[in-house]
Amino acid sequence: GMRLVYGIQGVYLCKCTYIIYWAGHSLYFPLGSPDPIASVMFLSLLIFAILPLACFSNPLFTFREENRVARADDESSLRLTELKNALKEKGFGCSVCMTFANVLQDLFVRNATEEEIVKKITSLCIKFKIEDELVCTAVVIEFKNEVLFIFDKVALSPEELCGILLGSDCGKPYDPWNQPWKVRLPDVPKPPVKPVKPPKPGSPVTNVLYLSDIHFDENYTVGLNAECGEPLCCRPPNGLPPVGKRAAGKWGDYNCDCPLQTLENLLQHLQGIKDQFEWIYMTGDIPAHNVWNQTKEEQLYLIEEITYLLKKYFPDKIVYPAVGNHESAPTNSFPPPFITGSYSNQWLRDALAKYWSTWLPADTAETIKKGGYYTAQIRKGLRVVSLNMNYCYKLNWWLLINSTDPAQQLSWLANILQKAEDEGEKVHIIGHVSPGSGDCLKTFSWQYYDIINRYESTVVNQFFGHAHVDYFEMFYDLKNRTRATNIAFVGPSVTTYTGLNPGYRIYTIDGDYTNSTQVVLNHVTYYMNLTKANSDDRVDWVQEYNAKDDYKMKASRPEDWNQVVQKFETDDNLFQKFYQYHYKMHPPQSYCDAKCKAGFLCSLKSGRSHDGSFCSIPPGSSYKELQTFINEIHKC
């Protein structure tokens, strides 16, 4: 794409998407095909910008008195004129940011009502075409209470806001998300690491079904406009498509979420092969992407409905679930347990404990109700740990108040792993947002990385979702940085959102016998060609690839996957095959060029977020430039 320099941290225009680097985070603002998460982020920033420090309960610093004086109407008009002029400048510059913040803060200085503030934000959303009128109106109402409450606790001036957005040349950047903190590990020396040997030929194996990111849209309607210009289409109130626009197909659309008929077709297909897997890992995100008009009641209904469907089709299978960022209402809203009252999401944690009790033992309820995480023994010698990775998610605004080990989850994890080590158990970790994703806050991610490296002989597999695409993240010994210690698999989504075929995966792990390693031995990924399904009115779930066969692997240990990454560097045909699999056979372009490839390889080597130290930077490029491609990997 064409690079547009908008300040010291930079904004890039790539594949019709603005990527704004915000204090190490990357924010996406798509053009023409709106991203609901980006819209939420931007509108939240608008609310953020309008709050003058005079109205905060615990301001970090004070305005000078003259900045608190109410402006006259003519001065407000002047500010609006400044805004219009600033927007004519090249890009979204510092003057635009400052003017935006100050214009809106005038409303508070003049004691504007909440109704007036909401009206102004909504009108700005519409005027600058962040979303259409319907979405702008609904999303402001959906998020205003939470955002106003949070930013009352973490007061930032326009200078700090614009410094975060555009770098220190524009203001005073402050990044409350990544304040340093450390998890204290149990005071037990790390035992010597013993090489994991592949099991003997003929040893028992176990197959595990992996599902993620279902994003079930109960309102998907065949024939409605699939190119509606809203964050999610194929649903009311959108009508029939105008001439030249695509209609929602029977089995789905690349711009929409999963319809019931496709979900049930998948479950019926899996029911037919249920003897080929023992249990199910499901790593979150049940609701659709209509994030501007969701309610608690709707989210609970969808969680209940998916629980019912899984129980209906797999009555004899145990499902081990993890919570995604879309389960809450508003989406991404996961306040830590110290937030109580009307802003707490105890309603969700209680509901998860209730519905997950369909499969999980009773002793998991305590930690699920506390923080949405749990551990359970799968069989002798194997334990699963399900983490609430929303406590590292950068769009969980509650972490602005306090991001230090939310709900004490990582401290709990370290203690669980120590107990497992003491008892000779192996552990599988499941979660939603992967730790190496740019969506995961740096301090949390780096602490998690240290925990995994300390317990590398205990944690034998990790499974995450969220990105909707297919890839993996390597972990390395920080003292011997060429030695791979672990791997996190990021599996495919059931939803087609956006531009993807639906898919699922079956992992083969070392079986149930004495001294089993419990490690992943291979995985096979399956997909449905959506274009063909709609064209032929027939659904076929077919094998996409077999990891060991297609990547020419001898085994599936961390060192074997590290060798795959090394092969990608020299064997471009093999890498381009991975590139196709990454997008479930529906990539945005047919070929990934050298810089694109460097970005992917960097991501595969980065099991901790915001860390380019394992990356090979091409001549004339930089880690920040590679972030364009790295963050394209983490789409949702």
C-alpha positions in Angstrom: 0.0 0.0 0.0 0.9 3.7 -0.1 2.5 5.0 3.1 1.2 8.2 4.4 3.3 9.8 7.2 1.0 11.2 9.8 3.3 11.8 12.8 6.2 10.1 14.4 4.6 6.7 14.9 3.0 6.6 11.5 -0.2 5.8 9.7 -0.2 3.4 6.8 -2.8 2.9 4.0 -2.7 -0.7 3.0 -5.4 -2.8 1.4 -7.9 -0.1 1.9 -7.2 0.1 5.6 -5.7 2.8 7.8 -3.3 1.3 10.3 -2.6 3.9 13.1 0.3 3.0 15.4 -0.8 4.0 18.9 2.0 3.6 21.4 3.0 0.2 20.1 -0.6 -0.9 19.2 -2.0 -0.9 15.7 -5.5 0.4 15.1 -7.4 -0.4 11.9 -9.8 2.0 10.2 -11.0 0.3 6.9 -12.1 2.4 4.0 -15.2 1.3 2.2 -15.6 -2.0 4.2 -16.0 -0.8 7.8 -14.6 -2.8 10.6 -16.9 -2.6 13.6 -14.1 -3.0 16.1 -12.2 -0.1 14.5 -15.4 2.0 14.6 -15.9 1.3 18.3 -12.3 2.2 19.0 -12.5 5.5 17.0 -15.9 6.5 18.6 -14.6 5.7 22.0 -11.7 8.0 21.3 -14.2 10.7 20.4 -15.8 10.3 23.8 -12.4 10.2 25.3 -11.5 13.5 23.7 -14.5 15.4 24.9 -13.9 14.9 28.6 -12.1 17.9 30.2 -10.2 17.2 33.3 -12.4 19.6 35.3 -15.1 16.9 35.3 -12.8 14.0 36.4 -13.0 12.5 39.9 -9.3 11.9 40.1 -7.5 14.0 37.4 -3.8 13.2 36.8 -3.1 16.9 36.5 -5.1 20.2 36.2 -5.9 22.6 33.4 -4.8 26.2 33.8 -7.8 28.3 34.8 -8.1 30.1 31.5 -8.7 26.8 29.7 -11.7 26.1 31.9 -13.5 29.3 30.9 -16.6 28.7 28.8 -16.1 29.6 25.2 -18.5 31.9 23.5 -20.5 30.6 20.6 -18.4 32.6 18.1 -15.2 30.9 19.4 -16.9 27.5 19.1 -17.6 28.4 15.5 -14.0 29.4 15.0 -12.9 26.0 16.4 -15.2 24.2 13.9 -13.7 26.3 11.1 -10.2 25.3 12.4 -11.3 21.6 12.3 -12.5 21.9 8.7 -9.2 23.6 7.7 -7.1 21.1 9.5 -8.9 18.2 7.8 -7.7 19.7 4.5 -4.1 19.2 5.5 -2.1 16.2 4.5 -3.4 13.3 6.5 -4.7 13.0 10.1 -2.1 15.3 11.7 -1.5 16.7 15.1 -3.6 19.9 14.5 -6.6 17.7 13.5 -6.3 15.7 16.6 -5.9 18.7 18.9 -8.7 20.5 17.3 -11.0 17.5 17.5 -10.3 17.2 21.2 -10.7 20.9 22.0 -13.9 21.4 20.0 -15.6 18.6 21.8 -14.2 19.6 25.2 -15.9 22.9 24.7 -19.2 21.1 25.2 -18.2 20.0 28.7 -16.8 23.4 29.6 -20.2 24.9 28.7 -21.9 22.2 30.8 -23.5 20.4 27.9 -25.9 17.7 28.8 -25.2 14.0 28.1 -27.8 14.2 25.4 -26.0 17.0 23.7 -22.7 15.2 23.9 -24.1 12.0 22.4 -25.7 14.1 19.7 -22.4 15.8 18.8 -20.4 12.5 18.8 -23.1 10.9 16.6 -23.1 13.8 14.2 -19.3 13.7 13.9 -19.4 10.0 13.3 -21.9 10.6 10.5 -20.2 13.7 9.1 -16.8 12.0 8.8 -18.4 8.8 7.5 -17.0 6.6 10.2 -20.2 4.5 9.8 -23.6 5.1 8.4 -26.3 7.0 10.4 -27.9 3.8 11.9 -24.6 2.4 13.2 -23.3 5.7 14.4 -26.4 6.3 16.4 -26.5 2.8 17.9 -22.8 2.4 18.7 -22.5 5.7 20.6 -25.5 4.6 22.8 -24.1 1.1 23.2 -20.7 2.2 24.5 -21.1 5.7 26.1 -21.8 4.6 29.7 -18.8 2.3 29.9 -16.4 4.6 28.2 -17.4 7.7 30.2 -17.0 5.7 33.4 -13.6 4.3 32.5 -12.2 7.6 31.3 -13.4 9.3 34.4 -10.8 7.1 36.2 -8.0 7.6 33.8 -8.1 11.3 32.9 -5.9 12.2 29.9 -5.6 15.7 28.4 -5.9 16.4 24.6 -2.1 16.6 24.6 -1.7 13.1 26.1 -4.4 11.7 23.9 -2.8 13.1 20.7 0.6 12.1 22.0 -0.6 8.5 22.3 -2.1 8.6 18.9 0.6 10.4 17.0 3.7 10.3 19.0 5.7 12.6 21.3 6.1 15.3 18.6 2.4 15.9 19.0 2.0 15.8 22.8 2.8 13.9 25.9 2.2 10.2 25.2 1.1 8.1 28.1 0.4 4.4 27.8 -1.5 3.1 30.9 -1.9 -0.3 29.2 1.8 -1.3 29.4 2.9 -0.2 32.8 5.5 -2.8 34.0 4.4 -5.5 36.5 5.7 -9.0 37.2 4.2 -12.3 38.2 6.0 -14.0 41.0 6.7 -17.6 40.1 6.8 -20.4 42.7 10.2 -20.6 44.3 11.0 -24.0 42.7 14.0 -24.4 40.4 13.3 -25.4 36.8 14.0 -29.0 36.3 16.4 -30.1 33.5 14.7 -30.1 30.1 14.5 -33.6 28.5 14.1 -33.9 24.7 10.7 -35.1 23.7 11.0 -38.3 21.7 8.3 -39.2 19.2 6.2 -42.1 20.3 7.0 -45.6 19.1 5.1 -46.7 15.9 1.8 -48.2 16.8 1.4 -46.3 20.1 -2.2 -45.2 20.9 -3.3 -41.7 19.7 -6.2 -39.4 20.5 -8.0 -37.1 18.1 -9.4 -33.7 19.3 -11.8 -31.6 17.4 -11.0 -27.9 17.4 -13.7 -25.2 16.8 -13.3 -21.4 17.1 -15.0 -18.1 16.2 -18.4 -19.4 15.3 -19.9 -15.9 15.2 -23.4 -17.3 14.7 -25.8 -14.7 13.2 -29.3 -15.7 14.0 -30.6 -12.9 11.8 -28.7 -13.8 8.7 -31.3 -13.7 5.9 -30.7 -15.2 2.4 -31.2 -12.7 -0.4 -30.5 -9.5 1.6 -27.8 -7.0 0.7 -24.4 -8.5 1.3 -22.6 -5.2 0.5 -24.6 -2.9 2.7 -21.7 -0.6 3.8 -22.3 -1.4 7.5 -19.9 -3.4 9.6 -22.1 -6.6 9.2 -24.5 -7.3 6.3 -26.9 -10.0 5.2 -29.3 -9.1 8.0 -32.2 -6.8 8.7 -32.8 -3.9 8.5 -30.9 -4.1 5.2 -33.2 -4.9 2.3 -32.6 -6.5 -1.0 -29.4 -5.5 -2.8 -29.5 -2.7 -5.4 -28.4 -3.4 -8.9 -24.7 -4.4 -9.0 -24.6 -5.5 -5.4 -24.3 -9.0 -4.1 -27.1 -10.8 -2.3 -26.5 -13.0 0.7 -26.1 -16.6 -0.4 -27.8 -19.6 1.1 -24.7 -20.9 2.8 -23.1 -17.6 3.8 -21.2 -14.6 2.4 -17.6 -13.5 2.7 -18.8 -10.2 4.2 -21.1 -11.7 6.8 -21.2 -14.1 9.7 -22.3 -17.7 10.0 -26.0 -18.5 9.3 -27.8 -21.2 11.2 -28.1 -23.5 8.2 -24.3 -23.5 7.7 -23.6 -24.1 11.4 -26.0 -27.0 11.5 -24.6 -28.4 8.3 -21.2 -28.4 9.9 -22.4 -30.0 13.1 -24.3 -32.6 11.2 -21.1 -33.4 9.2 -19.1 -33.6 12.5 -21.7 -35.8 14.0 -21.2 -38.2 11.2 -17.5 -38.5 12.0 -17.9 -38.2 15.8 -16.0 -41.5 16.3 -12.9 -39.8 14.9 -12.4 -37.5 17.9 -12.6 -37.9 21.7 -13.3 -34.4 22.9 -13.7 -30.8 21.7 -11.7 -27.6 22.3 -13.8 -24.4 21.5 -11.9 -21.2 21.9 -14.6 -18.5 22.0 -16.5 -15.9 20.0 -20.0 -17.2 19.7 -22.0 -14.0 18.8 -22.0 -12.2 15.5 -20.2 -8.9 14.7 -23.3 -6.6 15.1 -21.4 -5.0 17.9 -23.3 -1.7 17.7 -26.7 -3.1 18.9 -26.1 -6.1 21.2 -27.7 -6.7 24.6 -26.8 -8.9 27.6 -30.0 -10.9 26.9 -29.0 -11.6 23.3 -25.5 -12.7 24.2 -26.8 -15.1 26.9 -29.3 -16.5 24.4 -26.6 -17.2 21.9 -24.3 -18.9 24.5 -27.3 -21.0 25.6 -28.2 -21.8 21.9 -24.7 -23.0 21.0 -24.5 -25.0 24.2 -27.8 -26.7 23.2 -26.6 -27.4 19.7 -23.3 -28.9 20.8 -25.1 -31.1 23.4 -27.7 -32.1 20.7 -25.1 -33.2 18.2 -22.5 -34.5 20.6 -24.3 -35.8 23.7 -21.4 -38.1 24.6 -18.5 -35.6 24.0 -17.0 -33.2 26.5 -16.5 -29.6 25.3 -13.7 -27.6 26.9 -14.6 -23.9 26.1 -12.7 -20.6 26.4 -14.4 -17.2 26.4 -13.9 -14.8 23.5 -14.0 -11.0 23.3 -17.5 -11.0 21.7 -19.3 -12.9 24.4 -19.8 -9.7 26.5 -22.1 -6.7 25.9 -20.7 -4.3 25.0 -18.2 -6.4 23.1 -14.7 -6.4 24.5 -16.0 -5.4 27.9 -14.3 -7.5 30.5 -13.9 -5.5 33.7 -11.7 -7.3 36.3 -13.5 -8.5 39.4 -12.7 -5.4 41.4 -15.3 -3.6 39.3 -18.6 -4.3 40.9 -22.2 -3.1 40.6 -23.8 -2.2 37.3 -20.5 -2.0 35.4 -19.4 -5.5 36.4 -19.8 -8.4 34.0 -20.5 -10.9 36.8 -23.7 -11.6 34.8 -21.5 -13.1 32.1 -19.2 -15.0 34.3 -22.1 -16.6 36.2 -23.7 -17.6 32.9 -20.5 -19.2 31.7 -20.2 -21.2 34.9 -23.8 -22.3 34.4 -23.6 -23.3 30.8 -20.1 -24.7 30.9 -21.2 -26.9 33.8 -22.8 -29.0 31.1 -19.3 -30.5 30.5 -17.0 -29.3 33.3 -16.6 -30.6 36.9 -18.2 -28.5 39.7 -14.9 -27.3 41.1 -14.3 -25.2 38.0 -17.2 -22.8 38.9 -15.2 -20.8 41.4 -12.6 -19.4 39.1 -15.0 -19.1 36.2 -17.2 -16.9 38.3 -14.2 -15.0 39.5 -12.5 -14.4 36.1 -13.7 -16.6 33.4 -10.9 -19.1 33.6 -10.5 -22.7 34.9 -8.6 -25.9 34.9 -9.9 -29.5 34.6 -8.3 -32.9 34.4 -9.1 -34.5 31.0 -7.6 -37.9 31.8 -4.8 -39.2 34.0 -1.7 -37.3 33.2 -3.4 -34.6 31.1 -4.9 -31.3 32.3 -6.5 -28.5 30.4 -6.2 -24.8 31.4 -8.7 -22.4 29.9 -7.6 -18.7 30.1 -9.6 -15.6 29.8 -7.3 -13.8 27.3 -9.6 -10.7 27.3 -7.5 -9.7 30.3 -4.7 -9.0 27.8 -6.9 -7.6 25.0 -6.0 -4.1 24.0 -9.7 -3.2 23.2 -10.8 -4.1 26.7 -11.0 -0.5 28.0 -11.2 -1.6 31.6 -7.5 -2.4 31.5 -6.8 1.3 31.3 -7.8 1.5 35.0 -5.5 -1.3 36.1 -3.9 -3.9 33.8 -1.8 -5.6 36.5 -2.5 -9.4 36.3 -6.3 -8.9 36.1 -8.2 -11.4 38.3 -4.8 -12.7 39.4 -5.1 -15.1 36.4 -1.4 -15.4 35.6 -0.4 -15.9 39.2 -3.1 -18.6 39.4 -1.7 -20.2 36.2 1.8 -20.4 37.5 0.6 -22.1 40.7 -1.5 -24.6 38.6 1.5 -25.4 36.4 3.7 -25.9 39.4 1.2 -28.3 40.9 1.0 -30.1 37.5 4.8 -30.3 37.4 4.9 -31.8 41.0 2.3 -34.4 40.0 3.8 -35.3 36.7 0.9 -34.0 34.6 1.1 -32.5 31.1 -1.0 -29.4 30.3 -2.9 -28.1 27.3 -3.7 -24.4 27.4 -6.7 -23.0 25.5 -7.7 -19.4 25.1 -9.0 -16.8 22.6 -6.6 -14.0 21.8 -3.1 -15.5 21.2 -0.3 -14.2 23.4 1.9 -13.2 20.4 -0.9 -11.2 18.7 -0.5 -7.4 18.6 -4.0 -7.4 20.2 -2.4 -8.8 23.5 -0.9 -6.1 25.8 2.9 -6.3 26.0 3.4 -6.7 29.7 0.8 -9.5 30.0 2.2 -11.2 26.9 5.8 -11.1 28.1 4.9 -12.4 31.6 2.9 -15.2 30.0 6.0 -16.0 27.8 8.2 -16.3 30.9 5.7 -18.6 32.5 5.5 -20.9 29.5 9.3 -21.0 29.2 9.6 -21.9 32.9 7.1 -24.7 32.5 8.1 -25.8 29.0 8.2 -29.4 30.1 4.7 -29.3 31.5 2.8 -27.1 29.0 3.0 -29.3 25.9 0.4 -27.6 23.6 -1.4 -24.2 23.3 -4.5 -23.6 21.3 -5.9 -20.1 20.5 -8.3 -18.5 18.0 -9.6 -14.9 17.5 -7.7 -14.1 14.3 -10.0 -16.3 12.1 -7.0 -17.3 10.1 -4.6 -20.2 10.4 -1.0 -19.8 11.7 1.2 -20.5 14.7 3.5 -18.7 17.1 6.9 -19.9 18.3 8.3 -19.6 21.8 12.1 -19.6 22.2 14.6 -19.9 25.1 15.6 -16.3 25.9 19.1 -17.5 26.9 19.6 -19.7 23.8 17.4 -17.9 21.3 17.7 -20.6 18.6 16.1 -23.2 20.8 12.4 -23.5 20.4 10.6 -24.3 23.7 6.9 -24.2 22.8 4.3 -23.5 20.1 0.9 -21.9 20.1 -1.5 -23.1 17.4 -4.0 -20.5 16.1 -6.8 -22.3 14.4 -9.3 -21.4 11.7 -12.7 -19.9 12.3 -16.1 -21.3 11.5 -17.3 -17.8 10.4 -16.5 -16.5 6.9 -16.0 -13.0 8.3 -14.3 -11.4 6.5 -13.2 -12.9 3.2 -12.5 -16.4 4.5 -13.9 -19.9 3.9 -15.2 -21.6 7.1 -13.1 -24.3 8.6 -12.3 -26.6 11.5 -9.4 -28.8 12.6 -8.7 -32.1 14.1 -5.5 -32.5 16.2 -3.9 -35.9 16.8 -2.1 -36.1 20.1 -0.1 -38.8 21.8 -2.6 -41.2 23.3 -3.7 -42.5 26.7 -1.0 -44.8 28.0 1.7 -44.7 30.6 4.4 -42.0 30.0 2.4 -40.5 27.1 3.9 -37.2 26.1 0.4 -35.8 25.4 1.9 -33.6 22.6 0.3 -32.8 19.3 1.6 -35.3 16.7 -0.2 -33.8 13.7 -3.2 -31.8 12.7 -5.5 -31.9 9.7 -7.5 -28.8 8.7 -10.8 -28.9 6.8 -12.8 -26.2 5.0 -15.8 -25.5 2.9 -15.5 -23.6 -0.4 -18.2 -21.0 0.1 -18.3 -19.8 -3.5 -18.7 -23.3 -4.8 -21.3 -24.2 -2.1 -23.5 -21.2 -3.0 -23.1 -21.9 -6.7 -23.9 -25.6 -6.5 -26.2 -25.4 -3.5 -24.2 -28.2 -2.0 -21.9 -28.1 1.0 -18.7 -30.2 1.0 -16.4 -30.2 4.0 -13.0 -31.3 2.5 -9.5 -31.7 3.7 -7.5 -28.5 3.1 -4.1 -29.9 4.3 -2.3 -32.3 6.5 0.4 -30.5 8.5 3.1 -33.2 8.6 2.6 -34.2 5.0 2.2 -30.8 3.4 5.0 -29.1 5.4 7.2 -32.2 5.1 7.7 -32.7 8.8 9.2 -35.7 10.6 7.3 -34.8 13.9 5.3 -32.0 15.4 7.4 -30.8 18.3 8.4 -27.1 18.7 11.8 -27.8 17.1 10.0 -29.4 14.1 7.9 -26.3 13.7 10.9 -24.1 14.0 12.4 -26.1 11.1 9.3 -25.4 9.1 9.8 -21.6 9.7 13.4 -22.0 8.5 12.1 -23.9 5.4 9.7 -21.1 4.7 12.7 -18.7 4.5 14.4 -20.6 1.8 11.6 -22.5 0.0 9.2 -19.9 -1.4 6.9 -22.5 -2.9 6.4 -24.1 0.6 5.8 -20.6 2.1 3.2 -19.7 -0.6 1.4 -22.9 0.2 1.3 -21.8 3.9 0.0 -18.4 2.7 -3.0 -20.1 1.0 -3.7 -22.2 4.0 -3.5 -19.1 6.3 -6.6 -17.7 4.5 -8.3 -21.1 4.2 -7.8 -21.1 0.4 -9.3 -17.6 -0.1 -6.4 -15.2 0.2 -6.8 -11.4 -0.5 -4.1 -11.7 -3.2 -2.6 -14.7 -5.0 1.0 -14.0 -4.0 2.8 -12.8 -0.9 5.8 -10.7 -1.9 9.1 -10.4 -0.1 8.0 -7.7 2.4 4.7 -9.5 3.0 6.7 -12.7 3.6 9.0 -11.1 6.1 6.0 -9.9 8.0 4.6 -13.3 8.2 7.8 -15.0 9.2 8.3 -12.3 11.9 4.8 -13.1 13.3 5.5 -16.9 13.3 8.6 -16.3 15.4 6.9 -14.0 17.9 5.2 -15.8 20.7 5.2 -12.6 22.7 3.6 -9.4 21.4 5.3 -6.2 20.4 8.7 -7.9 20.1 10.6 -7.7 16.9 13.8 -9.2 18.4 13.3 -12.6 16.7 12.5 -11.0 13.3 14.7 -10.8 10.3 14.3 -7.3 8.9 14.8 -6.9 5.2 17.3 -4.2 4.0 15.6 -0.8 3.7 12.7 -1.9 6.0 11.9 -1.7 9.7 10.0 -3.6 12.3 7.2 -1.0 12.2 6.8 -1.5 8.5 6.5 -5.3 9.0 3.8 -4.6 11.6 1.5 -3.7 8.7 1.7 -7.3 7.6 1.9 -8.8 11.0 -1.3 -7.1 12.1 -3.1 -8.2 8.9 -2.6 -11.7 10.3 -4.5 -10.7 13.5 -7.7 -9.7 11.7 -10.5 -9.7 14.2 
